[in-house]
Amino acid sequence: MTKSKDPPLTVRRAAPRATAVYALTSNPAESARLRRQSDELRPFSAELLDRVGLARGESAIDLGCGPSGILQLLSERVSPSGRVVGADADPAHVTMARQFSDEHRLRNVEIVAADARDTGLPSDSFDVVHSRTLLVTIPEPATVVAEMVRLARPGGWVASLEPDTEFRLCYPAHPAFDRLGQLFDAAFRRNGADPFIGRRLTELYREAGLDEIGAEVRAPLHPPGHTRRTIMLDLVRSMRAVILERRLAEEQELDELDRRAREHLANPNTLIMTVYFLAWGRKPTAMGSGTAARSKPV
């Protein structure tokens, strides 16, 4: 892989439909949660970048970067001579990502507005194409994976970190937590998104034509006070308007369930576990510009 001295990127404007299919909602609370997530999942993201060997002078893109994503982590890996692109379809997150980049003086980072399913960016442009908790929110994740493969240079890497919510654990069990889990699944799946996407990553990678595919699982227990401990409850709060609009629950019930579940999670004897899949694959050197396999929608 060679050092990148590419010109500034020109992209098509992000299609409005990109945010319409996003399984979560766009609001200040959700944006704040995504900012916290950058710190919460940083160790796993660093491990993933170790697997693909992102190095100084190389180029990387963070698809669906949100307000911060792993922009700082990527910038640190490729500095001083490499470049990083952050792409997101939400105009608010594009603005926030640019502010984040400016605040942290990430001079080798460029933020663009682009739909992860069809960015309009040049093919074969990046040594590493990365996404985190993005495929889980997309009804047809194979379209994003195909775009990731197209963007990767021949011999470059595609890497993803995604959850698999079937394996979430709350012990001892609590009816309020269980009920909120049911509401989360119903609201999250409304547009066809798959909360069990983690286990499907290697399959999606194979169907997209990648080689040297690998995967690992992380299943952390979150101690009291850890911001990831209440992730499922926070996501339900983020989707509150959807839940109420679809009459999956009444407002008073949501308030009571949230209060009782948070009280249970505040107990230091309660165990909370979440599961994340880390996956990576290399684009074959024979796979030229624009020839990435287009998997059938799932």
DOTOR-884664 format. One record per residue (C-alpha): x, y, z; residue number from 1. Coordinates in steps of 0.1 Angstrom, whole numbers, plus 5000, padded with zeros to 4 digits. Example, Ala and Ser with C-alpha at 12.3 -4.5 7.8 and 13.67 -1.06 7.14 Angstrom:
BEGIN
px, py, pz, n
5123, 4955, 5078, 1
5137, 4989, 5071, 2
END
This chain:
BEGIN
px, py, pz, n
5000, 5000, 5000, 1
5013, 5035, 4991, 2
5009, 5068, 5009, 3
4979, 5087, 4997, 4
4982, 5122, 4982, 5
4947, 5122, 4967, 6
4929, 5155, 4959, 7
4899, 5166, 4980, 8
4869, 5144, 4975, 9
4838, 5154, 4955, 10
4807, 5135, 4964, 11
4770, 5135, 4954, 12
4747, 5150, 4980, 13
4734, 5125, 5006, 14
4700, 5112, 4996, 15
4672, 5121, 5020, 16
4661, 5085, 5021, 17
4693, 5075, 5039, 18
4681, 5090, 5071, 19
4645, 5078, 5066, 20
4656, 5041, 5068, 21
4679, 5046, 5098, 22
4666, 5023, 5125, 23
4672, 5048, 5153, 24
4660, 5084, 5154, 25
4678, 5117, 5149, 26
4676, 5139, 5180, 27
4700, 5156, 5204, 28
4698, 5128, 5229, 29
4708, 5102, 5203, 30
4736, 5124, 5191, 31
4749, 5127, 5226, 32
4747, 5089, 5230, 33
4768, 5085, 5198, 34
4794, 5109, 5212, 35
4796, 5087, 5243, 36
4799, 5056, 5222, 37
4831, 5069, 5207, 38
4848, 5065, 5241, 39
4828, 5034, 5252, 40
4838, 5013, 5222, 41
4872, 5028, 5216, 42
4892, 4998, 5230, 43
4873, 4974, 5207, 44
4878, 4997, 5177, 45
4915, 4999, 5184, 46
4917, 4961, 5184, 47
4899, 4960, 5151, 48
4924, 4984, 5135, 49
4952, 4963, 5149, 50
4938, 4933, 5130, 51
4939, 4952, 5097, 52
4972, 4969, 5104, 53
4962, 5005, 5096, 54
4995, 5023, 5096, 55
5010, 5058, 5092, 56
5007, 5073, 5057, 57
4976, 5052, 5048, 58
4941, 5063, 5041, 59
4908, 5053, 5058, 60
4872, 5061, 5058, 61
4847, 5059, 5086, 62
4812, 5052, 5071, 63
4783, 5064, 5092, 64
4807, 5083, 5114, 65
4780, 5102, 5133, 66
4791, 5131, 5154, 67
4826, 5116, 5161, 68
4828, 5079, 5153, 69
4864, 5067, 5153, 70
4877, 5097, 5135, 71
4903, 5106, 5162, 72
4915, 5070, 5164, 73
4919, 5068, 5126, 74
4937, 5101, 5125, 75
4962, 5090, 5152, 76
4969, 5058, 5132, 77
4976, 5074, 5099, 78
4992, 5107, 5110, 79
5010, 5127, 5099, 80
5010, 5119, 5062, 81
4978, 5098, 5059, 82
4943, 5109, 5054, 83
4909, 5101, 5069, 84
4874, 5107, 5056, 85
4843, 5106, 5078, 86
4810, 5102, 5060, 87
4774, 5105, 5073, 88
4740, 5110, 5058, 89
4726, 5131, 5086, 90
4733, 5169, 5081, 91
4734, 5175, 5118, 92
4760, 5148, 5123, 93
4781, 5161, 5094, 94
4782, 5195, 5112, 95
4790, 5179, 5145, 96
4817, 5158, 5131, 97
4833, 5188, 5115, 98
4832, 5206, 5148, 99
4847, 5176, 5165, 100
4875, 5175, 5140, 101
4882, 5212, 5144, 102
4881, 5210, 5182, 103
4906, 5181, 5183, 104
4927, 5196, 5155, 105
4924, 5166, 5133, 106
4940, 5183, 5103, 107
4941, 5152, 5082, 108
4903, 5145, 5085, 109
4877, 5155, 5059, 110
4840, 5151, 5066, 111
4815, 5146, 5038, 112
4778, 5142, 5035, 113
4771, 5108, 5019, 114
4748, 5078, 5020, 115
4767, 5048, 5031, 116
4748, 5026, 5006, 117
4760, 5048, 4976, 118
4785, 5074, 4987, 119
4795, 5086, 4952, 120
4831, 5086, 4963, 121
4858, 5072, 4939, 122
4863, 5035, 4938, 123
4895, 5019, 4951, 124
4902, 5049, 4973, 125
4911, 5037, 5008, 126
4934, 5013, 5025, 127
4908, 5006, 5052, 128
4870, 5011, 5050, 129
4854, 5010, 5084, 130
4819, 5010, 5099, 131
4807, 5007, 5135, 132
4772, 5000, 5146, 133
4760, 5011, 5111, 134
4750, 4978, 5094, 135
4728, 4970, 5124, 136
4706, 5001, 5115, 137
4703, 4994, 5078, 138
4674, 4973, 5063, 139
4697, 4960, 5035, 140
4732, 4958, 5050, 141
4746, 4940, 5020, 142
4743, 4972, 5000, 143
4766, 4990, 5025, 144
4791, 4961, 5025, 145
4792, 4961, 4987, 146
4799, 4999, 4988, 147
4826, 4993, 5014, 148
4843, 4968, 4991, 149
4840, 4992, 4962, 150
4857, 5019, 4982, 151
4886, 4997, 4993, 152
4917, 4996, 4973, 153
4926, 4961, 4959, 154
4945, 4945, 4987, 155
4929, 4969, 5012, 156
4907, 4960, 5042, 157
4870, 4962, 5051, 158
4863, 4962, 5089, 159
4831, 4964, 5110, 160
4821, 4963, 5146, 161
4785, 4954, 5152, 162
4763, 4943, 5181, 163
4742, 4912, 5184, 164
4714, 4920, 5208, 165
4701, 4884, 5212, 166
4729, 4878, 5237, 167
4722, 4908, 5259, 168
4721, 4897, 5295, 169
4705, 4912, 5326, 170
4708, 4890, 5357, 171
4689, 4887, 5378, 172
4661, 4891, 5353, 173
4636, 4919, 5358, 174
4602, 4923, 5341, 175
4607, 4960, 5333, 176
4640, 4953, 5316, 177
4625, 4924, 5296, 178
4595, 4945, 5286, 179
4617, 4974, 5274, 180
4637, 4948, 5254, 181
4606, 4937, 5236, 182
4597, 4973, 5228, 183
4632, 4979, 5216, 184
4631, 4949, 5192, 185
4597, 4959, 5178, 186
4606, 4995, 5172, 187
4641, 4988, 5159, 188
4629, 4963, 5134, 189
4602, 4985, 5120, 190
4621, 4993, 5088, 191
4637, 4958, 5084, 192
4669, 4964, 5104, 193
4684, 4933, 5121, 194
4696, 4937, 5157, 195
4713, 4903, 5153, 196
4736, 4915, 5126, 197
4768, 4907, 5144, 198
4767, 4870, 5136, 199
4761, 4878, 5099, 200
4792, 4898, 5093, 201
4814, 4871, 5080, 202
4786, 4858, 5057, 203
4781, 4893, 5043, 204
4818, 4897, 5037, 205
4820, 4863, 5019, 206
4791, 4872, 4996, 207
4807, 4906, 4988, 208
4838, 4888, 4976, 209
4863, 4895, 5004, 210
4892, 4872, 5013, 211
4912, 4865, 5045, 212
4880, 4870, 5066, 213
4883, 4869, 5103, 214
4860, 4876, 5133, 215
4862, 4879, 5171, 216
4836, 4885, 5198, 217
4837, 4908, 5228, 218
4811, 4903, 5256, 219
4819, 4928, 5283, 220
4802, 4930, 5317, 221
4795, 4967, 5324, 222
4800, 4977, 5360, 223
4778, 5001, 5379, 224
4783, 5036, 5366, 225
4795, 5026, 5332, 226
4776, 5045, 5305, 227
4772, 5013, 5284, 228
4753, 4996, 5313, 229
4721, 5014, 5303, 230
4725, 5012, 5265, 231
4693, 4993, 5258, 232
4673, 5017, 5280, 233
4689, 5047, 5263, 234
4681, 5033, 5229, 235
4644, 5029, 5239, 236
4644, 5065, 5251, 237
4659, 5075, 5217, 238
4630, 5057, 5199, 239
4603, 5069, 5223, 240
4585, 5089, 5197, 241
4584, 5059, 5174, 242
4571, 5036, 5202, 243
4543, 5061, 5210, 244
4534, 5067, 5174, 245
4531, 5030, 5167, 246
4511, 5026, 5200, 247
4535, 4999, 5212, 248
4532, 5014, 5247, 249
4517, 5043, 5265, 250
4538, 5072, 5277, 251
4530, 5065, 5314, 252
4540, 5029, 5309, 253
4573, 5039, 5293, 254
4581, 5063, 5322, 255
4574, 5036, 5348, 256
4593, 5009, 5329, 257
4623, 5032, 5325, 258
4623, 5041, 5362, 259
4621, 5005, 5374, 260
4647, 4992, 5350, 261
4672, 5019, 5359, 262
4667, 5012, 5396, 263
4674, 4975, 5389, 264
4705, 4983, 5369, 265
4718, 5007, 5396, 266
4720, 4977, 5420, 267
4757, 4967, 5420, 268
4746, 4930, 5422, 269
4729, 4932, 5388, 270
4750, 4919, 5359, 271
4747, 4936, 5325, 272
4764, 4921, 5295, 273
4764, 4932, 5258, 274
4779, 4914, 5228, 275
4799, 4928, 5199, 276
4813, 4912, 5168, 277
4845, 4924, 5152, 278
4850, 4914, 5116, 279
4875, 4921, 5088, 280
4882, 4910, 5053, 281
4907, 4919, 5025, 282
4897, 4930, 4990, 283
4913, 4907, 4964, 284
4940, 4924, 4944, 285
4923, 4911, 4913, 286
4891, 4928, 4921, 287
4894, 4960, 4901, 288
4877, 4993, 4902, 289
4839, 4991, 4905, 290
4839, 4952, 4903, 291
4830, 4945, 4939, 292
4803, 4918, 4942, 293
4769, 4932, 4947, 294
4751, 4909, 4972, 295
4714, 4903, 4970, 296
4695, 4924, 4996, 297
4688, 4906, 5028, 298
END
